[in-house]
């Protein structure tokens, strides 16, 4: 059984993560296979639209924390498979991507959903931006990129879970469907895109992505400092606690006085 299933037909490439026993967690092998698939899609002269989905009860659970614990380092980014060029993660594709969310989309899985141009999800799917649980700073930028109201973006940043129905209400999801309609709906959207003049499809994809909001440079500098503010061992402790199915025992700060040394936004 392949860890990643690919289908190519009539200009559409279906990329299906197939690791249901691990909720399609982003381990080294899956990351490597995804990088290869997205490069194939980018370089193909016949494939113009991608549909990205998963098998089982999850779209993608995000970081494979079992692998992180075995490596002794936090985050999938340090895994060998993450070193391959992946144009989807880099945002360099010039072809539209439709994500078809079949279940849980957590952490890195939520980010895979966020990167897509169009989003379809089954009713009852669950979404979570998990950074606040695993790092020293929550997912501050996801609400901005998604054009969400500040209160909703704050809730997202604090790793509250969202049902698909609510994200549809706030405009983050394009279509909300029953499970049997997930792939047919994504296919119909792909067919519509393929009826457009090729230049219009490509140019509109590039333009709409360019219009997505992003944090300013000064906010990114603040984020970089905040990501280092706290006890680094808490990163692995969050993963150990998850793997051992127990409450985490966080330290917070290496020195008590560090609590009062919170980095602030630079003053002009």
C-alpha positions as CSV (number, residue, x, y, z in Angstrom):
1,X,0.0,0.0,0.0
2,X,1.5,3.3,-1.1
3,X,1.8,6.0,1.6
4,X,0.7,8.6,-1.1
5,X,-1.8,7.8,-3.8
6,X,-1.7,9.7,-7.1
7,X,-4.4,9.9,-9.8
8,X,-3.9,11.8,-13.1
9,X,-6.9,12.3,-15.4
10,X,-8.2,15.0,-17.7
11,X,-5.8,17.7,-16.5
12,X,-6.5,17.0,-12.8
13,X,-4.0,15.4,-10.3
14,X,-5.5,13.9,-7.2
15,X,-2.9,13.7,-4.3
16,X,-4.2,11.5,-1.5
17,X,-2.3,11.0,1.7
18,X,-2.7,7.3,2.7
19,X,-1.4,6.7,6.2
20,X,-4.8,6.3,8.0
21,X,-3.2,4.3,10.9
22,X,-1.3,7.4,11.8
23,X,-4.0,9.9,10.8
24,X,-1.8,10.9,7.8
25,X,0.8,12.4,10.2
26,X,3.7,14.1,8.4
27,X,6.5,11.6,8.8
28,X,9.7,11.6,6.8
29,X,8.5,9.2,4.2
30,X,5.2,11.0,3.6
31,X,6.9,14.4,3.5
32,X,9.3,13.1,0.9
33,X,6.6,11.6,-1.2
34,X,4.5,14.9,-1.1
35,X,7.5,16.9,-2.2
36,X,8.0,14.6,-5.2
37,X,4.3,14.8,-6.1
38,X,4.1,18.6,-5.9
39,X,7.2,18.9,-8.1
40,X,5.6,16.5,-10.6
41,X,2.4,18.6,-10.6
42,X,4.4,21.9,-11.0
43,X,6.5,20.5,-13.9
44,X,3.7,18.7,-15.8
45,X,2.6,20.2,-19.1
46,X,-0.8,18.4,-18.9
47,X,-1.8,18.6,-15.2
48,X,-3.4,22.0,-14.5
49,X,-5.4,21.6,-11.2
50,X,-4.7,19.6,-8.1
51,X,-7.1,18.1,-5.6
52,X,-5.4,17.4,-2.2
53,X,-7.1,15.0,0.2
54,X,-6.5,12.1,2.7
55,X,-7.8,8.7,3.7
56,X,-9.4,7.5,6.9
57,X,-10.8,9.7,9.7
58,X,-8.2,12.5,9.2
59,X,-7.0,14.7,6.5
60,X,-3.7,15.2,8.3
61,X,-2.8,15.2,12.0
62,X,0.3,17.3,11.4
63,X,3.7,16.6,12.8
64,X,4.6,13.0,13.4
65,X,5.5,13.4,17.1
66,X,6.6,9.8,17.4
67,X,9.4,10.5,14.9
68,X,10.2,13.8,16.6
69,X,10.7,12.0,19.9
70,X,12.9,9.4,18.2
71,X,15.0,12.2,16.7
72,X,15.0,14.2,19.9
73,X,14.1,17.4,18.1
74,X,10.8,19.2,17.8
75,X,9.0,19.7,14.6
76,X,8.7,18.0,11.2
77,X,10.9,20.6,9.7
78,X,14.0,18.9,11.1
79,X,13.1,15.6,9.5
80,X,15.1,14.5,6.4
81,X,12.0,14.4,4.2
82,X,11.4,18.1,4.9
83,X,14.7,19.1,3.2
84,X,13.4,18.3,-0.2
85,X,12.0,21.1,-2.3
86,X,8.2,21.2,-1.9
87,X,6.6,23.9,-4.1
88,X,3.3,23.6,-2.3
89,X,4.8,24.4,1.1
90,X,7.0,27.2,-0.5
91,X,3.9,28.8,-2.2
92,X,5.6,28.7,-5.6
93,X,3.0,26.8,-7.5
94,X,1.3,28.7,-10.4
95,X,-1.6,26.2,-10.7
96,X,-4.7,26.1,-8.5
97,X,-5.0,23.6,-5.6
98,X,-8.3,22.5,-4.2
99,X,-8.1,20.8,-0.8
100,X,-10.8,18.2,0.1
101,X,-10.8,17.8,3.9
102,X,-12.1,14.4,4.8
103,X,-11.6,14.7,8.6
104,X,-9.2,16.1,11.3
105,X,-6.8,18.8,10.1
106,X,-4.5,19.6,13.0
107,X,-1.3,21.6,13.3
108,X,0.7,21.1,10.2
109,X,-2.4,19.5,8.6
110,X,-4.3,22.8,9.2
111,X,-1.4,24.6,7.4
112,X,-1.8,22.3,4.4
113,X,-5.5,23.3,4.2
114,X,-4.6,27.0,4.6
115,X,-2.2,26.9,1.7
116,X,-4.9,25.7,-0.8
117,X,-6.7,28.1,-3.1
118,X,-10.1,26.6,-2.6
119,X,-11.3,24.5,0.3
120,X,-14.0,21.8,0.5
121,X,-14.7,20.0,3.8
122,X,-17.0,17.3,5.1
123,X,-19.5,18.2,7.8
124,X,-18.0,17.3,11.2
125,X,-14.4,17.7,10.2
126,X,-12.3,19.3,13.0
127,X,-9.6,21.9,12.6
128,X,-6.9,23.1,15.0
129,X,-3.9,25.4,14.7
130,X,-1.8,23.6,17.2
131,X,1.3,25.8,17.6
132,X,0.3,27.1,21.1
133,X,0.3,23.5,22.3
134,X,3.7,22.5,20.8
135,X,5.8,25.7,20.7
136,X,6.4,28.9,22.6
137,X,4.1,31.1,20.4
138,X,0.7,30.3,19.1
139,X,-0.4,30.4,15.5
140,X,-0.5,34.2,15.3
141,X,-0.6,34.5,11.5
142,X,-3.2,32.0,10.4
143,X,-6.2,34.2,11.0
144,X,-4.6,37.1,9.2
145,X,-3.8,34.9,6.2
146,X,-7.4,33.6,6.2
147,X,-8.9,37.0,6.5
148,X,-10.7,36.1,9.8
149,X,-12.1,38.6,12.3
150,X,-9.5,39.3,15.1
151,X,-11.5,37.5,17.8
152,X,-11.8,34.4,15.7
153,X,-8.1,34.7,14.8
154,X,-7.2,34.9,18.5
155,X,-9.2,31.8,19.3
156,X,-7.4,30.0,16.4
157,X,-4.1,31.2,17.7
158,X,-4.8,29.7,21.2
159,X,-5.4,26.3,19.6
160,X,-9.1,26.1,20.2
161,X,-10.7,23.5,17.9
162,X,-13.1,24.6,15.2
163,X,-15.8,22.4,13.5
164,X,-16.0,22.7,9.8
165,X,-19.4,24.3,10.1
166,X,-18.0,27.3,12.0
167,X,-15.1,27.8,9.6
168,X,-17.6,27.7,6.8
169,X,-19.7,30.4,8.5
170,X,-16.7,32.7,8.8
171,X,-15.7,32.2,5.2
172,X,-12.6,30.0,5.6
173,X,-14.2,27.0,3.8
174,X,-15.8,27.3,0.4
175,X,-18.0,24.3,0.4
176,X,-19.4,22.1,3.2
177,X,-20.6,18.7,2.1
178,X,-21.5,15.2,3.1
179,X,-18.7,12.6,2.9
180,X,-19.9,11.0,-0.3
181,X,-20.0,14.4,-2.0
182,X,-16.4,15.4,-1.0
183,X,-14.5,14.3,-4.0
184,X,-17.3,14.8,-6.5
185,X,-17.6,18.5,-5.3
186,X,-13.9,19.0,-5.6
187,X,-13.9,17.4,-9.1
188,X,-16.7,19.7,-10.2
189,X,-14.7,22.7,-9.0
190,X,-11.7,21.5,-10.9
191,X,-13.8,21.0,-14.1
192,X,-15.0,24.6,-13.8
193,X,-11.4,25.9,-13.5
194,X,-10.4,23.9,-16.6
195,X,-13.1,25.7,-18.6
196,X,-11.3,29.0,-18.1
197,X,-8.8,30.4,-20.5
198,X,-5.4,29.0,-19.4
199,X,-3.9,32.4,-18.9
200,X,-6.9,33.6,-16.8
201,X,-6.6,30.5,-14.6
202,X,-2.9,31.0,-14.0
203,X,-2.9,34.7,-13.7
204,X,-5.9,34.7,-11.3
205,X,-4.2,32.1,-9.1
206,X,-1.1,34.2,-8.9
207,X,-3.0,37.4,-8.2
208,X,-5.3,36.0,-5.5
209,X,-2.3,34.5,-3.7
210,X,-0.5,37.8,-3.8
211,X,-3.5,39.5,-2.2
212,X,-3.4,37.3,0.9
213,X,-2.6,39.3,4.0
214,X,0.7,38.7,5.8
215,X,2.2,40.0,9.0
216,X,4.4,43.0,8.6
217,X,8.2,42.7,8.9
218,X,8.2,44.3,12.3
219,X,5.5,41.8,13.5
220,X,7.6,39.0,12.1
221,X,10.6,40.3,14.0
222,X,8.6,40.3,17.2
223,X,7.3,36.8,16.5
224,X,10.9,35.6,16.1
225,X,11.9,36.9,19.5
226,X,8.8,35.5,21.2
227,X,9.5,32.1,19.7
228,X,12.7,32.0,21.8
229,X,11.1,33.4,25.0
230,X,10.6,30.5,27.3
231,X,11.9,27.1,28.4
232,X,13.0,25.2,25.3
233,X,12.5,21.9,27.0
234,X,8.8,22.6,27.1
235,X,8.7,21.9,23.3
236,X,9.8,18.2,23.9
237,X,7.7,17.9,27.0
238,X,4.6,18.7,25.1
239,X,5.4,15.9,22.7
240,X,6.4,13.5,25.4
241,X,3.1,14.1,27.2
242,X,1.1,13.6,24.0
243,X,2.9,10.3,23.3
244,X,2.5,9.1,26.9
245,X,-1.1,10.3,27.1
246,X,-0.6,12.4,30.3
247,X,-0.9,16.1,31.2
248,X,2.3,18.0,30.4
249,X,4.6,19.2,33.1
250,X,5.7,22.6,31.7
251,X,8.6,24.6,33.2
252,X,7.6,27.9,31.6
253,X,10.8,29.8,31.9
254,X,14.4,28.7,32.7
255,X,14.7,31.6,35.1
256,X,11.7,33.0,37.0
257,X,12.8,36.6,36.1
258,X,12.5,35.8,32.4
259,X,8.7,35.9,32.8
260,X,9.0,39.7,33.1
261,X,11.3,40.1,30.1
262,X,8.7,39.6,27.4
263,X,9.9,41.0,24.0
264,X,7.8,43.9,22.8
265,X,7.0,45.4,19.5
266,X,9.8,47.7,18.3
267,X,9.0,51.4,18.8
268,X,9.7,53.7,15.8
